[in-house]
Amino acid sequence: MITVSRLLILSCISVILSSCGFSLRGSDVLSSKFQVIQLDMEQPNSEFSRLLRRSLEVADVTIEALLPTNSDSPVLLVSNERIVSRPITVNPRARAAQYEMRLSINIALGRAEKTLIPPETLMVERIYFEDIANIAGTQEEVEIITAEMRRELVNQLMRRLEAVET
């Protein structure tokens, strides 16, 4: 009897969650409202650029070469990524113990003479501890955190493209 009631409760919960549109963050592929897009990136060979291109390809968006202004496909402008790191706490030896990293880019999206996304800044912030006894480990942690921040920034950009009113 208890097993049947548990099974019934679990099935009700799964039906309710699936009907409300709940899904784990990052588990779904982001789609885009655009079939074709032109990329105008200040750093076309950067790691961020590679991640963005891969996300657009997964979303079935064709990336065109940058064409003259008479083209009808939208143009996505992406600035250089900026990484700012600043100490936020100090240990008893007067050395920084905790840092805040901020990764940001400026974007804009337009089609012909119409602005679809006005210039705006997308930003991701993380806080990490610096281990004075393990500087090499801290550097590896910073590299891992930066890679995660880039992925999150690409996801923000894809969600922003998905929300565009065309």
C-alpha positions as CSV (number, residue, x, y, z in Angstrom):
1,M,0.0,0.0,0.0
2,I,2.8,2.4,0.9
3,T,4.6,1.6,-2.4
4,V,1.5,2.3,-4.4
5,S,1.0,5.6,-2.7
6,R,4.6,6.6,-3.2
7,L,4.4,5.7,-6.8
8,L,1.2,7.8,-7.2
9,I,2.8,10.8,-5.5
10,L,5.9,10.6,-7.6
11,S,3.9,10.3,-10.8
12,C,1.8,13.3,-9.8
13,I,4.8,15.4,-9.0
14,S,6.5,14.5,-12.3
15,V,3.3,15.4,-14.3
16,I,3.0,18.7,-12.4
17,L,6.7,19.6,-13.0
18,S,6.6,18.7,-16.7
19,S,3.4,20.6,-17.3
20,C,4.7,23.8,-15.8
21,G,7.7,23.9,-18.1
22,F,10.3,23.2,-15.4
23,S,13.7,22.0,-16.5
24,L,17.1,22.0,-14.9
25,R,19.2,25.0,-15.9
26,G,21.7,24.2,-18.6
27,S,20.0,20.9,-19.5
28,D,18.1,22.3,-22.6
29,V,19.6,23.5,-25.8
30,L,18.9,27.2,-26.3
31,S,17.2,28.0,-29.6
32,S,17.3,31.2,-31.5
33,K,14.7,33.1,-33.4
34,F,17.2,33.6,-36.2
35,Q,18.0,31.2,-39.0
36,V,21.0,33.3,-40.2
37,I,23.2,35.8,-38.3
38,Q,26.3,37.8,-39.0
39,L,28.9,38.1,-36.3
40,D,31.0,41.2,-35.9
41,M,33.5,40.4,-33.1
42,E,36.4,42.4,-32.0
43,Q,38.3,39.2,-31.1
44,P,37.2,36.6,-33.7
45,N,39.7,34.0,-32.6
46,S,39.1,34.2,-28.8
47,E,37.9,31.4,-26.6
48,F,34.6,33.3,-26.1
49,S,34.1,33.6,-29.9
50,R,34.7,29.9,-30.3
51,L,32.1,29.1,-27.6
52,L,29.6,31.5,-29.1
53,R,30.0,30.0,-32.6
54,R,29.5,26.5,-31.3
55,S,26.4,27.5,-29.3
56,L,24.9,29.2,-32.4
57,E,25.6,26.1,-34.5
58,V,23.9,23.9,-32.0
59,A,20.9,26.2,-32.1
60,D,20.8,25.7,-35.9
61,V,21.8,29.2,-36.7
62,T,23.9,29.7,-39.8
63,I,26.8,32.2,-39.3
64,E,27.4,34.3,-42.4
65,A,30.5,36.3,-43.2
66,L,30.0,40.0,-42.5
67,L,28.4,41.5,-45.6
68,P,27.7,45.1,-46.7
69,T,24.9,47.0,-44.9
70,N,22.3,46.2,-47.6
71,S,22.0,42.6,-46.3
72,D,18.7,41.6,-44.6
73,S,20.3,39.2,-42.0
74,P,20.9,40.5,-38.5
75,V,24.4,41.6,-37.4
76,L,25.5,40.8,-33.8
77,L,28.2,43.1,-32.5
78,V,30.3,41.7,-29.7
79,S,33.1,43.7,-28.0
80,N,36.3,42.4,-26.4
81,E,35.7,40.5,-23.2
82,R,36.9,42.4,-20.1
83,I,38.1,40.6,-17.0
84,V,38.4,42.6,-13.9
85,S,39.7,41.1,-10.7
86,R,39.8,43.0,-7.4
87,P,40.5,42.0,-3.8
88,I,37.4,42.1,-1.5
89,T,38.8,40.7,1.8
90,V,42.2,40.8,3.5
91,N,43.8,38.2,5.7
92,P,45.7,39.0,9.0
93,R,49.0,39.3,7.0
94,A,47.4,42.2,5.1
95,R,47.3,40.2,1.9
96,A,44.2,39.7,-0.3
97,A,42.4,36.5,0.8
98,Q,39.3,36.8,-1.4
99,Y,38.9,38.1,-4.9
100,E,36.0,39.1,-7.1
101,M,36.3,38.4,-10.8
102,R,34.0,40.2,-13.3
103,L,33.8,39.2,-16.9
104,S,31.8,41.4,-19.2
105,I,31.1,42.1,-22.9
106,N,29.1,44.7,-24.8
107,I,26.6,43.5,-27.4
108,A,24.2,45.0,-29.9
109,L,22.0,43.4,-32.6
110,G,20.7,45.2,-35.6
111,R,19.1,44.4,-39.0
112,A,19.5,46.9,-41.8
113,E,18.5,50.2,-40.1
114,K,16.5,48.6,-37.3
115,T,18.0,48.0,-33.8
116,L,16.8,44.7,-32.3
117,I,19.0,44.8,-29.2
118,P,20.3,48.3,-28.2
119,P,23.9,48.4,-26.9
120,E,24.0,46.7,-23.6
121,T,26.5,45.0,-21.2
122,L,26.3,41.4,-20.2
123,M,28.3,40.5,-17.1
124,V,29.1,37.5,-14.9
125,E,30.7,37.8,-11.4
126,R,32.5,35.2,-9.2
127,I,34.2,35.3,-5.9
128,Y,37.1,33.0,-5.1
129,F,39.6,32.5,-2.2
130,E,43.4,32.8,-2.8
131,D,45.4,30.1,-1.0
132,I,48.7,31.7,-0.2
133,A,50.3,28.3,0.4
134,N,49.2,26.9,-3.1
135,I,49.7,29.7,-5.7
136,A,49.9,27.2,-8.6
137,G,46.5,25.7,-7.5
138,T,45.0,29.1,-7.2
139,Q,46.1,29.9,-10.8
140,E,44.5,26.7,-12.0
141,E,41.3,27.6,-10.1
142,V,41.2,31.1,-11.7
143,E,41.5,29.4,-15.2
144,I,38.7,27.0,-14.4
145,I,36.5,29.9,-13.0
146,T,37.2,32.0,-16.1
147,A,36.2,29.2,-18.5
148,E,33.0,28.7,-16.5
149,M,32.3,32.4,-16.6
150,R,32.7,32.4,-20.4
151,R,30.2,29.6,-20.8
152,E,27.7,31.4,-18.6
153,L,28.2,34.6,-20.6
154,V,27.6,32.8,-23.8
155,N,24.4,31.3,-22.3
156,Q,23.3,34.8,-21.3
157,L,23.9,36.0,-24.8
158,M,21.9,33.1,-26.3
159,R,19.0,33.7,-23.9
160,R,19.1,37.4,-24.9
161,L,19.0,36.4,-28.6
162,E,16.1,34.1,-27.8
163,A,14.1,36.9,-26.2
164,V,14.5,39.4,-29.1
165,E,11.3,40.8,-30.5
166,T,11.7,40.6,-34.3
